[in-house]
Amino acid sequence: MIFFERNGIRFGVLEKSAVKQDLFLFPNEHEQLERLQHPNRKVEFIGARQLRNNMVKNQEIAYRETGKPYLKDSKLHVSISHSASTICFGVATKPVGIDIEMPDVRSVRASSKFCSDAESKLFDRTSIDDMTFLWSMKESIYKKIDKPGLDYKKCISIVKRGLSQTICLVKNDEIDIEVVIGHEKIDDQILTFTIDHK
């Protein structure tokens, strides 16, 4: 387990192999865990609460109708992400979206669904790292905005790529905002997160 802070967001990262089965869960969380069928989903569920127990004690994780997690009795905002091997938990005072991804060739195969022609000038469509990075940024934004049906290709546009921060525009009939995305590598994985500016 590692813990760190970036731009007002506290992060916890846990390898799935280090998830402990005997940890504190709220009664509702026990019930949710029992309903999960897939072993990997159970590990992700428990791992997120293992990180929660270390970062924001006595706070139950619940889910909105959209699937977005929140803390039942807190004004803090959370976001949760899983990669093939890792669970990541983020806590902030403002709405936040985080994503962690292991570079995967599937991002190249699916690039036509989320990479626009304009973004093809900023990102190499044949690069596994570039397409995973682009997908991850859009995932982070989607989690922060929490508007079901937001189209990754038409509504979320990367306009300026930077070394540690990238600028994105989110626009549809209801939304027209600029979002700054922070990003870095953790081991061989890509971590992206939304940043609130004053």
CORRA-V982200 format. One record per residue. N is the residue number from 1. PSI is psi in degrees with one decimal (NA if undefined). BURIAL is b if it has 9 or more other ideal C-beta (glycine too) atoms within 8 Angstrom, else e. Layout:
n->N psi->PSI burial->BURIAL
n->N psi->PSI burial->BURIAL
This chain:
n->1 psi->132.1 burial->b
n->2 psi->149.2 burial->e
n->3 psi->140.3 burial->b
n->4 psi->170.2 burial->e
n->5 psi->139.6 burial->e
n->6 psi->124.8 burial->b
n->7 psi->43.0 burial->e
n->8 psi->3.6 burial->b
n->9 psi->129.1 burial->b
n->10 psi->130.5 burial->b
n->11 psi->145.1 burial->b
n->12 psi->133.9 burial->b
n->13 psi->132.0 burial->b
n->14 psi->130.6 burial->b
n->15 psi->139.7 burial->e
n->16 psi->-30.2 burial->b
n->17 psi->-14.9 burial->e
n->18 psi->7.7 burial->e
n->19 psi->131.9 burial->b
n->20 psi->133.3 burial->e
n->21 psi->-27.8 burial->e
n->22 psi->82.2 burial->e
n->23 psi->166.7 burial->b
n->24 psi->129.8 burial->e
n->25 psi->146.1 burial->b
n->26 psi->156.1 burial->e
n->27 psi->-44.7 burial->e
n->28 psi->-36.1 burial->e
n->29 psi->-37.0 burial->b
n->30 psi->-44.2 burial->b
n->31 psi->-43.3 burial->e
n->32 psi->-42.0 burial->b
n->33 psi->-41.0 burial->b
n->34 psi->-28.1 burial->e
n->35 psi->-16.9 burial->e
n->36 psi->132.8 burial->b
n->37 psi->-42.4 burial->e
n->38 psi->129.6 burial->e
n->39 psi->-38.2 burial->e
n->40 psi->-39.0 burial->e
n->41 psi->-37.0 burial->b
n->42 psi->-43.8 burial->b
n->43 psi->-44.4 burial->b
n->44 psi->-41.5 burial->b
n->45 psi->-49.1 burial->b
n->46 psi->-42.6 burial->b
n->47 psi->-39.2 burial->b
n->48 psi->-38.1 burial->b
n->49 psi->-28.3 burial->b
n->50 psi->-43.5 burial->b
n->51 psi->-44.3 burial->b
n->52 psi->-45.0 burial->b
n->53 psi->-24.9 burial->b
n->54 psi->-18.6 burial->e
n->55 psi->-39.4 burial->b
n->56 psi->84.2 burial->b
n->57 psi->150.2 burial->e
n->58 psi->36.7 burial->e
n->59 psi->114.6 burial->b
n->60 psi->135.8 burial->b
n->61 psi->125.1 burial->b
n->62 psi->176.9 burial->b
n->63 psi->137.1 burial->e
n->64 psi->171.3 burial->b
n->65 psi->-28.4 burial->e
n->66 psi->-11.8 burial->e
n->67 psi->-5.7 burial->e
n->68 psi->129.7 burial->e
n->69 psi->151.1 burial->b
n->70 psi->164.3 burial->b
n->71 psi->125.8 burial->b
n->72 psi->-41.7 burial->e
n->73 psi->41.4 burial->e
n->74 psi->152.3 burial->e
n->75 psi->-4.6 burial->e
n->76 psi->153.2 burial->b
n->77 psi->145.2 burial->b
n->78 psi->158.7 burial->b
n->79 psi->144.0 burial->b
n->80 psi->140.5 burial->b
n->81 psi->153.3 burial->b
n->82 psi->140.0 burial->b
n->83 psi->-171.1 burial->b
n->84 psi->-33.1 burial->e
n->85 psi->-5.7 burial->e
n->86 psi->150.8 burial->b
n->87 psi->134.9 burial->b
n->88 psi->135.9 burial->b
n->89 psi->127.9 burial->b
n->90 psi->140.1 burial->b
n->91 psi->133.5 burial->b
n->92 psi->165.8 burial->b
n->93 psi->-12.2 burial->e
n->94 psi->161.4 burial->e
n->95 psi->137.3 burial->b
n->96 psi->151.1 burial->b
n->97 psi->132.3 burial->b
n->98 psi->156.0 burial->b
n->99 psi->141.0 burial->b
n->100 psi->131.6 burial->b
n->101 psi->141.1 burial->b
n->102 psi->128.0 burial->b
n->103 psi->132.4 burial->b
n->104 psi->136.0 burial->e
n->105 psi->-22.4 burial->e
n->106 psi->-27.8 burial->e
n->107 psi->-34.8 burial->b
n->108 psi->-44.4 burial->b
n->109 psi->-33.4 burial->e
n->110 psi->6.0 burial->b
n->111 psi->-30.0 burial->b
n->112 psi->-18.8 burial->e
n->113 psi->-19.6 burial->e
n->114 psi->-9.2 burial->b
n->115 psi->116.2 burial->b
n->116 psi->168.6 burial->e
n->117 psi->-40.7 burial->e
n->118 psi->-39.6 burial->e
n->119 psi->-23.2 burial->b
n->120 psi->-17.9 burial->b
n->121 psi->-18.8 burial->e
n->122 psi->-23.5 burial->e
n->123 psi->142.0 burial->b
n->124 psi->114.0 burial->e
n->125 psi->-16.9 burial->b
n->126 psi->-3.9 burial->e
n->127 psi->123.2 burial->b
n->128 psi->-44.1 burial->b
n->129 psi->-46.4 burial->e
n->130 psi->-44.5 burial->b
n->131 psi->-35.3 burial->b
n->132 psi->-41.5 burial->b
n->133 psi->-47.5 burial->b
n->134 psi->-45.2 burial->b
n->135 psi->-44.9 burial->b
n->136 psi->-41.6 burial->b
n->137 psi->-42.5 burial->b
n->138 psi->-34.0 burial->b
n->139 psi->-45.7 burial->b
n->140 psi->-44.3 burial->b
n->141 psi->-44.8 burial->b
n->142 psi->-41.9 burial->b
n->143 psi->-38.2 burial->b
n->144 psi->-47.2 burial->b
n->145 psi->-39.2 burial->b
n->146 psi->49.1 burial->b
n->147 psi->100.3 burial->e
n->148 psi->139.8 burial->e
n->149 psi->-0.5 burial->e
n->150 psi->117.9 burial->b
n->151 psi->122.7 burial->e
n->152 psi->-32.7 burial->b
n->153 psi->-42.3 burial->b
n->154 psi->-32.6 burial->e
n->155 psi->-19.6 burial->b
n->156 psi->113.6 burial->b
n->157 psi->124.3 burial->b
n->158 psi->125.5 burial->b
n->159 psi->-22.1 burial->e
n->160 psi->118.0 burial->e
n->161 psi->130.7 burial->e
n->162 psi->176.3 burial->e
n->163 psi->-38.5 burial->e
n->164 psi->-10.8 burial->e
n->165 psi->141.9 burial->b
n->166 psi->144.0 burial->b
n->167 psi->136.2 burial->b
n->168 psi->146.4 burial->b
n->169 psi->135.0 burial->b
n->170 psi->120.0 burial->b
n->171 psi->128.1 burial->e
n->172 psi->-158.7 burial->b
n->173 psi->-26.9 burial->e
n->174 psi->-21.9 burial->e
n->175 psi->141.9 burial->b
n->176 psi->85.6 burial->e
n->177 psi->159.3 burial->e
n->178 psi->135.1 burial->e
n->179 psi->133.5 burial->b
n->180 psi->131.9 burial->b
n->181 psi->125.8 burial->b
n->182 psi->152.7 burial->b
n->183 psi->149.4 burial->b
n->184 psi->168.3 burial->e
n->185 psi->135.6 burial->e
n->186 psi->111.9 burial->e
n->187 psi->-120.8 burial->e
n->188 psi->13.4 burial->e
n->189 psi->157.0 burial->b
n->190 psi->123.2 burial->b
n->191 psi->127.3 burial->b
n->192 psi->151.9 burial->b
n->193 psi->144.0 burial->b
n->194 psi->144.4 burial->b
n->195 psi->131.3 burial->b
n->196 psi->128.5 burial->b
n->197 psi->145.9 burial->e
n->198 psi->NA burial->e
